[in-house]
Amino acid sequence: MPEITFFESLYAAFSAELRLATANFNGLSDDEIINQVASLQTICGEGQPRTDLWCDLHTELYPSGLNPQISLEIWKVLDENLTDKVGSIIHTQLWNVLWDWLCESLSNELKDCPDAFGRFYDNFIYPDSEWASYAGLFDYCINELDCQHNQEQWQVYKDLCTECGWWFIPMPIHYIICDRPTKLLLDNYGKLHADGETAIQFADGFGLYAHHGKVDSICFP
């Protein structure tokens, strides 16, 4: 079983991973630092329950021999009507803000070893939480179209979507899971928006000020 670490916000998770990545760099050569960073390489993927469910449903929806154009049209209809576009947009905004902060912080830590920074940038953290935006699509395929699936994995997937916020996998044996935000304010178009207060905020105080989807500033704990 992997080790699971819980944090109150994405910022707290990123900060912990930055400390982990840079804790033992003092006194190391450039090659040793590069090897340290490479050892933290992320698995690129959305996690086993989601991936296996997707394969099961894909087999059901797109049987062998089906016209590729028909497959494309089926996907287009399902994607336009059953995926969470609002959640995907918010996810992207938060991830971009924190990725910029993380890269700036790490570039300062590794200013004397640019090759290590490049290795980190290429291999370290990938956003794995956007898969939750497909919960509606999966639910429709399973409960309305009666697609065959692994019931245990479907239950795990539903529990993750219901109980957890963002998560990612810095190592095969280590999962990081964040609490949901304590505040989330949107405009009529589903974009982050608030006047004079944070539009999204987490339990540790991290949040974003945003106006109709445009991030104005960041509130750090």
HELIX and SHEET records of a PDB file:
HELIX    1   1 LEU A   10  THR A   22  1                                  13    
HELIX    2   2 ASP A   30  ALA A   38  1                                   9    
HELIX    3   3 GLN A   48  LEU A   61  1                                  14    
HELIX    4   4 PRO A   68  LEU A   82  1                                  15    
HELIX    5   5 LYS A   85  GLU A  109  1                                  25    
HELIX    6   6 PRO A  114  ASN A  123  1                                  10    
HELIX    7   7 GLU A  130  TYR A  134  5                                   5    
HELIX    8   8 ALA A  135  ASN A  143  1                                   9    
HELIX    9   9 GLN A  151  GLU A  163  1                                  13    
SHEET    1   A 3 GLU A   3  PHE A   7  0                                        
SHEET    2   A 3 HIS A 174  CYS A 178  1                                        
SHEET    3   A 3 TRP A 167  MET A 171 -1                                        
SHEET    1   B 4 LYS A 183  LEU A 184  0                                        
SHEET    2   B 4 ILE A 200  GLN A 201 -1                                        
SHEET    3   B 4 GLY A 207  HIS A 211 -1                                        
SHEET    4   B 4 LYS A 214  CYS A 219 -1                                        
END                                                                             
